[in-house]
């Protein structure tokens, strides 16, 4: 079963269970997936990896919106965004811990022989496929920059 099929099946189950947060979140996620499928010159079926990218992007939007609502003192809306983010997290790969990310970046730096901040692009290009949805890009970039600056 593909990830998209799992989302569709879980949406049906949520409708039967009358779980409003899950219904709202899964509909939004499936809409984002379908929009991605028809974006570009011709329609295509997304792979599970592409669906994970879409879900990661949607989860990031939820985190940012929750932070913005919380900063504005609108705790009820912030909590709703956090609840949607929690539903999306169930479909994403487990996030890397800081230690795992640091080790992964160190290994890639050793493999590529990169040294100094000028090699950041080279390291990021090699790290990103290995991270693949398990860590946010900003977090990865910060770790790469930190390790390259220490050289």
DSSP file (Angstrom, degrees, kcal/mol; ACC not computed):
  #  RESIDUE AA STRUCTURE BP1 BP2  ACC     N-H-->O    O-->H-N    N-H-->O    O-->H-N    TCO  KAPPA ALPHA  PHI   PSI    X-CA   Y-CA   Z-CA
    1    1 A X              0   0    0      0, 0.0     2,-0.1     0, 0.0     0, 0.0   0.000 360.0 360.0 360.0 131.1    0.0    0.0    0.0
    2    2 A X     >  -     0   0    0      1,-0.1     4,-2.0     4,-0.0     5,-0.1  -0.319 360.0-110.7 -76.7 165.3    1.4    3.4   -0.9
    3    3 A X  H  > S+     0   0    0      1,-0.2     4,-2.3     2,-0.2     5,-0.1   0.872 119.6  54.2 -64.1 -37.2    1.5    6.3    1.5
    4    4 A X  H  > S+     0   0    0      2,-0.2     4,-2.3     1,-0.2    -1,-0.2   0.918 108.2  49.0 -63.9 -42.5   -1.2    8.1   -0.5
    5    5 A X  H  > S+     0   0    0      1,-0.2     4,-2.7     2,-0.2    -1,-0.2   0.883 109.5  52.9 -63.3 -37.8   -3.5    5.1   -0.2
    6    6 A X  H  X S+     0   0    0     -4,-2.0     4,-2.7     2,-0.2    -2,-0.2   0.912 108.4  50.1 -63.6 -42.4   -2.8    4.9    3.5
    7    7 A X  H  X S+     0   0    0     -4,-2.3     4,-2.0     2,-0.2    -2,-0.2   0.920 111.9  48.1 -60.3 -43.6   -3.8    8.6    3.8
    8    8 A X  H  X S+     0   0    0     -4,-2.3     4,-2.0     2,-0.2    -2,-0.2   0.913 113.2  47.0 -64.8 -43.2   -7.0    7.9    1.9
    9    9 A X  H  X S+     0   0    0     -4,-2.7     4,-2.1     1,-0.2    -2,-0.2   0.904 112.3  49.8 -64.9 -41.4   -7.9    4.8    4.0
   10   10 A X  H  X S+     0   0    0     -4,-2.7     4,-2.4     1,-0.2    -1,-0.2   0.843 107.4  55.2 -67.3 -32.7   -7.2    6.7    7.2
   11   11 A X  H  X S+     0   0    0     -4,-2.0     4,-2.3     2,-0.2    -1,-0.2   0.924 107.6  49.3 -64.0 -43.7   -9.4    9.5    6.0
   12   12 A X  H  X S+     0   0    0     -4,-2.0     4,-2.1     1,-0.2    -2,-0.2   0.915 112.1  48.1 -60.5 -43.0  -12.3    7.1    5.5
   13   13 A X  H  X S+     0   0    0     -4,-2.1     4,-2.0     1,-0.2    -1,-0.2   0.889 110.8  51.2 -65.2 -39.2  -11.7    5.7    9.0
   14   14 A X  H  X>S+     0   0    0     -4,-2.4     5,-2.2     2,-0.2     4,-0.8   0.876 108.2  52.2 -66.6 -37.4  -11.6    9.2   10.5
   15   15 A X  H ><5S+     0   0    0     -4,-2.3     3,-0.6     2,-0.2    -1,-0.2   0.927 110.9  47.3 -64.0 -44.1  -14.9   10.1    8.8
   16   16 A X  H 3<5S+     0   0    0     -4,-2.1    -2,-0.2     1,-0.2    -1,-0.2   0.872 115.5  45.4 -63.8 -36.1  -16.5    7.0   10.3
   17   17 A X  H 3<5S-     0   0    0     -4,-2.0    -1,-0.2    -5,-0.2    -2,-0.2   0.536 106.8-129.9 -84.4  -6.5  -15.1    7.8   13.7
   18   18 A X  T <<5 +     0   0    0     -4,-0.8     2,-1.1    -3,-0.6    -3,-0.2   0.869  45.6 164.3  57.6  40.9  -16.1   11.5   13.4
   19   19 A X     >< -     0   0    0     -5,-2.2     4,-2.7     1,-0.2    -1,-0.2  -0.757  17.7-170.2 -89.5  95.5  -12.6   12.6   14.4
   20   20 A X  H  > S+     0   0    0     -2,-1.1     4,-2.7     1,-0.2     5,-0.2   0.870  79.7  49.2 -60.6 -43.6  -12.8   16.2   13.2
   21   21 A X  H  > S+     0   0    0      1,-0.2     4,-2.5     2,-0.2    -1,-0.2   0.941 114.8  44.9 -63.2 -46.8   -9.1   17.1   13.6
   22   22 A X  H  > S+     0   0    0      2,-0.2     4,-2.8     1,-0.2     5,-0.3   0.897 113.5  50.6 -64.8 -40.9   -7.9   14.0   11.7
   23   23 A X  H  X S+     0   0    0     -4,-2.7     4,-2.4     2,-0.2     5,-0.2   0.959 113.2  45.3 -60.2 -51.3  -10.5   14.6    9.0
   24   24 A X  H  X S+     0   0    0     -4,-2.7     4,-2.0     1,-0.2    -2,-0.2   0.908 116.3  45.9 -59.7 -44.3   -9.5   18.2    8.5
   25   25 A X  H  X S+     0   0    0     -4,-2.5     4,-2.6    -5,-0.2    -1,-0.2   0.923 113.6  46.6 -68.5 -45.5   -5.8   17.3    8.5
   26   26 A X  H  X S+     0   0    0     -4,-2.8     4,-2.8     2,-0.2     5,-0.2   0.876 111.5  51.7 -68.5 -36.1   -6.0   14.4    6.1
   27   27 A X  H  X S+     0   0    0     -4,-2.4     4,-2.3    -5,-0.3    -1,-0.2   0.937 111.8  47.4 -62.2 -44.8   -8.2   16.2    3.7
   28   28 A X  H  X S+     0   0    0     -4,-2.0     4,-2.2    -5,-0.2    -2,-0.2   0.918 113.2  48.6 -61.2 -44.1   -5.7   19.1    3.7
   29   29 A X  H  X S+     0   0    0     -4,-2.6     4,-2.3     1,-0.2    -2,-0.2   0.920 111.9  47.9 -64.0 -44.7   -2.8   16.7    3.2
   30   30 A X  H  X S+     0   0    0     -4,-2.8     4,-2.7     1,-0.2    -1,-0.2   0.869 110.3  52.9 -65.5 -35.4   -4.5   14.8    0.4
   31   31 A X  H  X S+     0   0    0     -4,-2.3     4,-2.6    -5,-0.2    -1,-0.2   0.921 109.3  48.9 -63.8 -43.2   -5.3   18.1   -1.3
   32   32 A X  H  X S+     0   0    0     -4,-2.2     4,-2.0     2,-0.2    -2,-0.2   0.899 112.0  49.3 -63.0 -40.3   -1.6   19.1   -1.1
   33   33 A X  H  X S+     0   0    0     -4,-2.3     4,-2.0     2,-0.2    -2,-0.2   0.933 112.5  47.0 -64.3 -46.3   -0.6   15.8   -2.6
   34   34 A X  H  X S+     0   0    0     -4,-2.7     4,-1.6     1,-0.2    -2,-0.2   0.892 110.6  52.6 -64.6 -39.0   -3.1   16.1   -5.5
   35   35 A X  H  X S+     0   0    0     -4,-2.6     4,-0.8     1,-0.2    -1,-0.2   0.899 109.7  49.3 -62.6 -39.5   -2.0   19.6   -6.2
   36   36 A X  H  < S+     0   0    0     -4,-2.0     3,-0.4     1,-0.2    -1,-0.2   0.868 106.8  56.7 -66.2 -36.2    1.6   18.5   -6.4
   37   37 A X  H  < S+     0   0    0     -4,-2.0     7,-1.9     1,-0.2    -1,-0.2   0.858 113.4  38.6 -64.6 -35.2    0.6   15.7   -8.7
   38   38 A X  H  < S+     0   0    0     -4,-1.6    -1,-0.2     5,-0.2    -2,-0.2   0.477  93.0 107.6 -97.0  -2.0   -1.0   18.1  -11.2
   39   39 A X     <  +     0   0    0     -4,-0.8     3,-0.3    -3,-0.4     2,-0.2  -0.440  68.4  26.8 -71.9 149.5    1.7   20.8  -10.8
   40   40 A X  S    S-     0   0    0      1,-0.2     3,-0.1    -2,-0.1    -3,-0.0  -0.502 115.1 -42.1  96.4-167.4    4.0   21.2  -13.7
   41   41 A X  S    S+     0   0    0      1,-0.2     2,-0.3    -2,-0.2    -1,-0.2   0.848 122.1  13.2 -72.6 -36.1    3.6   20.5  -17.4
   42   42 A X  S    S-     0   0    0     -3,-0.3    -1,-0.2    -5,-0.1    -3,-0.0  -0.995  83.5-100.2-144.0 152.4    1.9   17.1  -17.0
   43   43 A X        +     0   0    0     -2,-0.3     2,-0.3    -5,-0.1    -5,-0.2  -0.320  43.2 176.3 -67.7 147.8    0.1   15.2  -14.3
   44   44 A X        -     0   0    0     -7,-1.9     2,-0.5    -5,-0.1    -5,-0.1  -0.975  34.3-106.9-148.4 160.1    2.1   12.4  -12.6
   45   45 A X        -     0   0    0     -2,-0.3     2,-0.2    -7,-0.1   -11,-0.0  -0.786  39.6-128.0 -89.0 129.7    1.7    9.9   -9.7
   46   46 A X        -     0   0    0     -2,-0.5   -42,-0.2   -13,-0.1     2,-0.1  -0.536  15.2-130.3 -80.1 143.0    3.8   10.8   -6.7
   47   47 A X     >  -     0   0    0     -2,-0.2     4,-2.3     1,-0.1     5,-0.2  -0.375  32.0-102.2 -78.2 167.9    6.2    8.2   -5.2
   48   48 A X  H  > S+     0   0    0      1,-0.2     4,-2.3     2,-0.2     5,-0.2   0.880 125.2  55.6 -59.0 -37.2    6.1    7.7   -1.4
   49   49 A X  H  > S+     0   0    0      1,-0.2     4,-1.7     2,-0.2    -1,-0.2   0.896 108.0  47.6 -63.3 -40.3    9.2    9.8   -1.2
   50   50 A X  H  > S+     0   0    0      2,-0.2     4,-2.1     1,-0.2    -1,-0.2   0.884 110.3  52.1 -67.3 -38.9    7.5   12.7   -3.0
   51   51 A X  H  X S+     0   0    0     -4,-2.3     4,-2.7     1,-0.2    -2,-0.2   0.894 107.0  53.3 -64.5 -39.3    4.5   12.3   -0.7
   52   52 A X  H  X S+     0   0    0     -4,-2.3     4,-2.6     1,-0.2    -1,-0.2   0.897 107.2  52.2 -61.7 -39.9    6.8   12.5    2.4
   53   53 A X  H  X S+     0   0    0     -4,-1.7     4,-2.2     2,-0.2    -2,-0.2   0.919 110.8  47.1 -61.9 -43.3    8.3   15.7    1.0
   54   54 A X  H  X S+     0   0    0     -4,-2.1     4,-2.3     1,-0.2    -2,-0.2   0.930 113.6  47.4 -63.6 -45.4    4.8   17.2    0.6
   55   55 A X  H  X S+     0   0    0     -4,-2.7     4,-2.5     1,-0.2    -2,-0.2   0.869 110.2  52.9 -65.2 -36.2    3.8   16.1    4.1
   56   56 A X  H  X S+     0   0    0     -4,-2.6     4,-2.2     2,-0.2    -1,-0.2   0.919 109.5  49.0 -63.2 -43.2    7.0   17.5    5.6
   57   57 A X  H  X S+     0   0    0     -4,-2.2     4,-2.0     1,-0.2    -2,-0.2   0.910 112.5  47.8 -62.7 -42.8    6.3   20.8    3.9
   58   58 A X  H  X S+     0   0    0     -4,-2.3     4,-1.9     2,-0.2    -2,-0.2   0.885 110.3  51.6 -66.3 -39.0    2.7   20.8    5.4
   59   59 A X  H  X S+     0   0    0     -4,-2.5     4,-2.3     2,-0.2    -1,-0.2   0.892 108.5  52.0 -64.6 -38.9    4.0   19.9    8.8
   60   60 A X  H  X S+     0   0    0     -4,-2.2     4,-2.6     1,-0.2     5,-0.2   0.910 107.1  52.7 -63.6 -41.5    6.5   22.8    8.7
   61   61 A X  H  X S+     0   0    0     -4,-2.0     4,-2.5     1,-0.2    -1,-0.2   0.901 108.8  50.6 -59.3 -40.2    3.6   25.1    7.8
   62   62 A X  H  X S+     0   0    0     -4,-1.9     4,-2.5     2,-0.2    -2,-0.2   0.913 110.3  48.6 -65.1 -42.7    1.7   23.9   10.8
   63   63 A X  H  X S+     0   0    0     -4,-2.3     4,-2.2     2,-0.2    -2,-0.2   0.927 113.6  46.6 -62.7 -44.5    4.7   24.5   13.2
   64   64 A X  H  X S+     0   0    0     -4,-2.6     4,-2.3     1,-0.2    -2,-0.2   0.906 113.4  48.4 -64.8 -41.8    5.2   28.0   11.8
   65   65 A X  H  X S+     0   0    0     -4,-2.5     4,-2.8    -5,-0.2     5,-0.2   0.903 110.1  51.9 -65.6 -41.0    1.5   28.8   12.1
   66   66 A X  H  X S+     0   0    0     -4,-2.5     4,-2.5     1,-0.2    -1,-0.2   0.911 110.9  48.1 -61.6 -42.3    1.3   27.5   15.6
   67   67 A X  H  X S+     0   0    0     -4,-2.2     4,-2.5     2,-0.2    -1,-0.2   0.911 112.3  48.9 -64.9 -41.7    4.3   29.7   16.6
   68   68 A X  H  X S+     0   0    0     -4,-2.3     4,-1.6     2,-0.2    -2,-0.2   0.922 113.1  46.7 -64.8 -44.2    2.8   32.7   15.0
   69   69 A X  H  <>S+     0   0    0     -4,-2.8     5,-2.9     2,-0.2     4,-0.3   0.909 112.6  50.1 -63.8 -41.7   -0.6   32.2   16.7
   70   70 A X  H ><5S+     0   0    0     -4,-2.5     3,-1.3     1,-0.2    -2,-0.2   0.910 109.5  51.0 -63.6 -41.9    1.1   31.6   20.0
   71   71 A X  H 3<5S+     0   0    0     -4,-2.5    -1,-0.2     1,-0.3    -2,-0.2   0.822 109.3  51.6 -63.9 -30.8    3.2   34.8   19.6
   72   72 A X  T 3<5S-     0   0    0     -4,-1.6    -1,-0.3    -5,-0.2    -2,-0.2   0.439 119.3-111.5 -86.1   0.2    0.0   36.7   18.8
   73   73 A X  T < 5S+     0   0    0     -3,-1.3     2,-0.9    -4,-0.3    -3,-0.2   0.693  78.7 130.2  79.7  18.0   -1.7   35.4   22.0
   74   74 A X     >< +     0   0    0     -5,-2.9     4,-2.0     1,-0.2     3,-0.3  -0.627  23.3 164.6-104.7  72.8   -4.2   33.2   20.0
   75   75 A X  H  >  +     0   0    0     -2,-0.9     4,-2.5     1,-0.2    -1,-0.2   0.804  67.7  59.4 -64.2 -33.0   -3.6   30.0   22.0
   76   76 A X  H  > S+     0   0    0      2,-0.2     4,-1.7     1,-0.2    -1,-0.2   0.932 110.1  41.6 -63.6 -46.0   -6.7   28.3   20.7
   77   77 A X  H  > S+     0   0    0     -3,-0.3     4,-2.2     2,-0.2    -1,-0.2   0.881 113.1  54.7 -67.8 -37.2   -5.7   28.5   17.1
   78   78 A X  H  X S+     0   0    0     -4,-2.0     4,-2.2     1,-0.2    -2,-0.2   0.911 107.8  49.5 -61.9 -41.4   -2.1   27.6   18.0
   79   79 A X  H  X S+     0   0    0     -4,-2.5     4,-2.3     2,-0.2    -1,-0.2   0.880 108.5  53.1 -65.5 -38.0   -3.3   24.5   19.7
   80   80 A X  H  X S+     0   0    0     -4,-1.7     4,-2.0     2,-0.2    -1,-0.2   0.907 109.8  48.3 -63.0 -41.5   -5.4   23.6   16.6
   81   81 A X  H  X S+     0   0    0     -4,-2.2     4,-2.4     1,-0.2    -2,-0.2   0.896 110.7  51.0 -65.4 -40.2   -2.3   23.9   14.4
   82   82 A X  H  X S+     0   0    0     -4,-2.2     4,-2.2     2,-0.2    -2,-0.2   0.892 108.3  52.4 -64.1 -38.7   -0.2   21.8   16.8
   83   83 A X  H  X S+     0   0    0     -4,-2.3     4,-1.7     2,-0.2    -2,-0.2   0.911 110.5  47.2 -63.9 -42.1   -2.9   19.1   16.7
   84   84 A X  H  X S+     0   0    0     -4,-2.0     4,-2.1     1,-0.2    -2,-0.2   0.904 110.7  52.7 -64.6 -40.8   -2.8   19.0   12.9
   85   85 A X  H  X S+     0   0    0     -4,-2.4     4,-2.3     1,-0.2    -2,-0.2   0.882 106.1  54.0 -61.5 -38.5    1.0   18.9   13.0
   86   86 A X  H  X S+     0   0    0     -4,-2.2     4,-0.9     2,-0.2    -1,-0.2   0.885 107.3  50.5 -64.6 -38.4    0.8   15.9   15.3
   87   87 A X  H >< S+     0   0    0     -4,-1.7     3,-0.7     1,-0.2     4,-0.4   0.927 111.5  48.3 -64.4 -44.0   -1.5   14.0   12.9
   88   88 A X  H >< S+     0   0    0     -4,-2.1     3,-1.8     1,-0.2     4,-0.4   0.877 102.5  62.6 -64.3 -37.5    1.0   14.7   10.0
   89   89 A X  H >< S+     0   0    0     -4,-2.3     3,-1.1     1,-0.3    -1,-0.2   0.793  91.3  67.4 -59.4 -28.1    4.0   13.6   12.1
   90   90 A X  T << S+     0   0    0     -4,-0.9    -1,-0.3    -3,-0.7    -2,-0.2   0.773 103.4  45.0 -62.5 -25.3    2.4   10.1   12.3
   91   91 A X  T <  S+     0   0    0     -3,-1.8     2,-0.3    -4,-0.4    -1,-0.2   0.451 100.6  84.4 -99.4  -2.2    3.0    9.7    8.5
   92   92 A X  S <  S-     0   0    0     -3,-1.1     3,-0.1    -4,-0.4    42,-0.1  -0.690  87.7 -98.3-100.5 153.5    6.5   11.1    8.5
   93   93 A X        -     0   0    0     -2,-0.3    -1,-0.1     1,-0.1    -2,-0.1  -0.297  56.5 -82.2 -62.9 155.0    9.8    9.2    9.2
   94   94 A X        -     0   0    0      1,-0.1    -1,-0.1    -4,-0.1     2,-0.1  -0.330  52.2-112.6 -59.1 137.2   11.1    9.5   12.7
   95   95 A X        -     0   0    0     -3,-0.1    40,-0.2     1,-0.1     2,-0.2  -0.431  30.0-109.2 -74.1 146.5   13.2   12.7   13.1
   96   96 A X        -     0   0    0     38,-3.0    -1,-0.1    -2,-0.1     2,-0.1  -0.493  29.7-124.6 -72.8 141.7   16.9   12.5   13.6
   97   97 A X     >  -     0   0    0     -2,-0.2     4,-2.5     1,-0.1     5,-0.2  -0.365  29.3-104.2 -75.8 167.3   18.2   13.4   17.1
   98   98 A X  H  > S+     0   0    0      1,-0.2     4,-2.4     2,-0.2     5,-0.2   0.887 123.0  50.6 -60.7 -38.7   20.9   16.1   17.3
   99   99 A X  H  > S+     0   0    0      2,-0.2     4,-2.3     1,-0.2    -1,-0.2   0.917 110.7  47.9 -66.2 -43.3   23.5   13.4   18.0
  100  100 A X  H  > S+     0   0    0      1,-0.2     4,-2.4     2,-0.2    -2,-0.2   0.910 113.3  48.4 -63.8 -41.7   22.5   11.3   14.9
  101  101 A X  H  X S+     0   0    0     -4,-2.5     4,-2.6     2,-0.2     5,-0.2   0.917 110.6  50.7 -64.8 -43.3   22.5   14.4   12.7
  102  102 A X  H  X S+     0   0    0     -4,-2.4     4,-2.4     1,-0.2    -2,-0.2   0.906 112.2  47.3 -61.1 -42.3   25.9   15.5   13.9
  103  103 A X  H  X S+     0   0    0     -4,-2.3     4,-2.5     2,-0.2    -2,-0.2   0.915 111.6  50.5 -65.7 -43.5   27.3   12.0   13.3
  104  104 A X  H  X S+     0   0    0     -4,-2.4     4,-2.2     1,-0.2    -2,-0.2   0.925 112.7  46.1 -60.3 -46.2   25.7   11.9    9.8
  105  105 A X  H  X S+     0   0    0     -4,-2.6     4,-2.5     1,-0.2    -1,-0.2   0.915 111.8  51.5 -64.5 -42.8   27.2   15.3    8.9
  106  106 A X  H  X S+     0   0    0     -4,-2.4     4,-2.2    -5,-0.2    -2,-0.2   0.902 109.6  50.6 -60.9 -41.2   30.6   14.3   10.3
  107  107 A X  H  X S+     0   0    0     -4,-2.5     4,-2.5     2,-0.2    -1,-0.2   0.915 111.3  47.7 -62.7 -42.9   30.6   11.1    8.2
  108  108 A X  H  X S+     0   0    0     -4,-2.2     4,-2.8     2,-0.2     6,-0.3   0.896 110.0  52.2 -67.2 -39.2   29.7   13.1    5.0
  109  109 A X  H  X>S+     0   0    0     -4,-2.5     4,-1.5     1,-0.2     5,-1.0   0.913 111.7  47.3 -62.1 -41.2   32.4   15.7    5.7
  110  110 A X  H  <5S+     0   0    0     -4,-2.2    -2,-0.2    -5,-0.2    -1,-0.2   0.909 112.9  49.2 -65.3 -42.0   34.9   12.8    6.1
  111  111 A X  H  <5S+     0   0    0     -4,-2.5    -2,-0.2     1,-0.2    -1,-0.2   0.924 117.6  39.1 -62.4 -45.7   33.7   11.1    2.8
  112  112 A X  H  <5S-     0   0    0     -4,-2.8    -1,-0.2    -5,-0.1    -2,-0.2   0.678 100.0-132.5 -82.2 -17.1   33.9   14.3    0.7
  113  113 A X  T  <5 +     0   0    0     -4,-1.5    -3,-0.2    -5,-0.3    -4,-0.1   0.752  45.4 168.7  71.5  22.8   37.1   15.6    2.3
  114  114 A X      < -     0   0    0     -5,-1.0     2,-0.3    -6,-0.3    -1,-0.2  -0.354  12.2-177.9 -70.9 148.6   35.4   19.0    2.7
  115  115 A X        +     0   0    0      1,-0.2     3,-0.2    -2,-0.1     4,-0.2  -0.973  41.6   8.1-149.5 133.8   37.1   21.6    4.8
  116  116 A X  S >  S-     0   0    0     32,-0.4     3,-1.7    -2,-0.3    33,-0.2   0.131  92.0 -69.5  83.3 161.0   36.1   25.1    5.7
  117  117 A X  G >  S+     0   0    0      1,-0.3     3,-1.6    31,-0.2     4,-0.2   0.720 121.6  71.7 -61.2 -23.9   32.9   27.1    5.2
  118  118 A X  G 3  S+     0   0    0      1,-0.3     3,-0.4    -3,-0.2    -1,-0.3   0.718  90.5  61.0 -66.8 -18.8   33.4   27.3    1.4
  119  119 A X  G <> S+     0   0    0     -3,-1.7     4,-2.3     1,-0.2    -1,-0.3   0.303  71.1 107.1 -89.5   9.4   32.6   23.6    1.1
  120  120 A X  H <> S+     0   0    0     -3,-1.6     4,-3.0     1,-0.2     5,-0.2   0.904  77.6  49.8 -57.4 -45.4   29.1   24.0    2.6
  121  121 A X  H  > S+     0   0    0     -3,-0.4     4,-2.3     1,-0.2    -1,-0.2   0.906 110.4  50.4 -60.5 -42.8   27.3   23.5   -0.8
  122  122 A X  H  > S+     0   0    0     -4,-0.2     4,-1.2     2,-0.2    -1,-0.2   0.914 114.3  44.0 -61.8 -44.4   29.3   20.3   -1.5
  123  123 A X  H  X S+     0   0    0     -4,-2.3     4,-2.6     2,-0.2     3,-0.3   0.923 112.4  51.5 -69.3 -44.6   28.5   18.9    1.9
  124  124 A X  H  X S+     0   0    0     -4,-3.0     4,-2.5     1,-0.2    -2,-0.2   0.897 106.9  54.9 -59.6 -40.1   24.8   19.9    1.8
  125  125 A X  H  X S+     0   0    0     -4,-2.3     4,-0.5    -5,-0.2    -1,-0.2   0.863 114.4  40.0 -61.1 -36.5   24.4   18.2   -1.6
  126  126 A X  H  X S+     0   0    0     -4,-1.2     4,-0.5    -3,-0.3    -2,-0.2   0.813 117.3  48.2 -82.3 -32.2   25.8   15.0   -0.2
  127  127 A X  H >X S+     0   0    0     -4,-2.6     4,-1.7     1,-0.2     3,-0.9   0.898  96.6  69.0 -76.8 -41.8   23.9   15.1    3.2
  128  128 A X  H 3X S+     0   0    0     -4,-2.5     4,-2.6     1,-0.3     3,-0.2   0.845  97.6  49.4 -53.2 -44.6   20.4   16.0    1.9
  129  129 A X  H 3< S+     0   0    0     -4,-0.5    -1,-0.3     1,-0.2    -2,-0.1   0.856 112.3  50.0 -63.5 -30.9   19.7   12.6    0.2
  130  130 A X  H << S+     0   0    0     -3,-0.9    -1,-0.2    -4,-0.5    -2,-0.2   0.794 113.8  44.4 -76.2 -27.7   20.8   10.8    3.4
  131  131 A X  H >< S+     0   0    0     -4,-1.7     3,-1.7    -3,-0.2    -2,-0.2   0.913  79.7 167.4 -81.3 -46.4   18.5   13.0    5.6
  132  132 A X  T 3< S-     0   0    0     -4,-2.6   -39,-0.1     1,-0.3    -3,-0.1   0.806  76.8 -28.3  32.6  72.6   15.5   12.8    3.3
  133  133 A X  T 3  S+     0   0    0      2,-0.4    -1,-0.3    -5,-0.1     3,-0.1   0.443 115.1 101.3  82.1  -1.1   12.7   14.1    5.4
  134  134 A X  S <  S+     0   0    0     -3,-1.7   -38,-3.0     1,-0.2     2,-0.3   0.497  88.8  24.4 -96.5  -3.1   14.1   13.1    8.8
  135  135 A X  S    S-     0   0    0    -40,-0.2    -2,-0.4   -34,-0.0    -1,-0.2  -0.966  87.6-104.1-156.3 145.1   15.4   16.6    9.6
  136  136 A X     >  -     0   0    0     -2,-0.3     4,-2.1     1,-0.1     3,-0.4  -0.400  31.4-120.7 -69.8 145.2   14.4   20.1    8.6
  137  137 A X  H  > S+     0   0    0      1,-0.2     4,-2.8     2,-0.2     5,-0.2   0.852 111.2  53.4 -56.5 -40.5   16.7   21.8    6.1
  138  138 A X  H  > S+     0   0    0      1,-0.2     4,-2.1     2,-0.2    -1,-0.2   0.875 108.8  49.7 -63.7 -37.9   17.5   24.7    8.4
  139  139 A X  H  > S+     0   0    0     -3,-0.4     4,-1.9     2,-0.2    -2,-0.2   0.904 112.3  47.6 -66.6 -42.4   18.6   22.3   11.1
  140  140 A X  H  X S+     0   0    0     -4,-2.1     4,-2.6     2,-0.2    -2,-0.2   0.937 112.0  49.8 -64.0 -47.1   20.8   20.4    8.7
  141  141 A X  H  X S+     0   0    0     -4,-2.8     4,-2.7     1,-0.2     5,-0.2   0.889 109.2  52.0 -60.9 -40.3   22.4   23.6    7.3
  142  142 A X  H  X S+     0   0    0     -4,-2.1     4,-2.3     2,-0.2    -1,-0.2   0.902 111.3  47.0 -63.4 -40.7   23.1   24.9   10.8
  143  143 A X  H  X S+     0   0    0     -4,-1.9     4,-2.5     2,-0.2    -2,-0.2   0.910 112.8  48.6 -68.4 -41.9   24.9   21.6   11.8
  144  144 A X  H  X S+     0   0    0     -4,-2.6     4,-2.6     2,-0.2     5,-0.2   0.938 113.4  47.7 -61.6 -46.6   26.9   21.6    8.5
  145  145 A X  H  X S+     0   0    0     -4,-2.7     4,-2.3     1,-0.2    -2,-0.2   0.911 111.3  51.2 -60.9 -43.1   27.9   25.2    9.1
  146  146 A X  H  X S+     0   0    0     -4,-2.3     4,-1.1     1,-0.2    -1,-0.2   0.926 113.7  43.4 -60.7 -46.3   28.9   24.5   12.7
  147  147 A X  H  < S+     0   0    0     -4,-2.5     4,-0.3     1,-0.2    -1,-0.2   0.876 114.6  48.6 -71.3 -36.1   31.1   21.6   11.8
  148  148 A X  H >< S+     0   0    0     -4,-2.6     3,-1.1     1,-0.2   -32,-0.4   0.852 108.7  54.2 -71.5 -32.9   32.8   23.3    8.9
  149  149 A X  H 3< S+     0   0    0     -4,-2.3    -1,-0.2     1,-0.2    -2,-0.2   0.793 101.8  59.8 -68.7 -27.2   33.5   26.4   10.9
  150  150 A X  T 3<        0   0    0     -4,-1.1    -1,-0.2     1,-0.2    -2,-0.2   0.565 360.0 360.0 -77.4  -7.7   35.2   24.3   13.5
  151  151 A X    <         0   0    0     -3,-1.1    -1,-0.2    -4,-0.3    -2,-0.1   0.465 360.0 360.0 -84.4 360.0   37.7   23.1   11.0
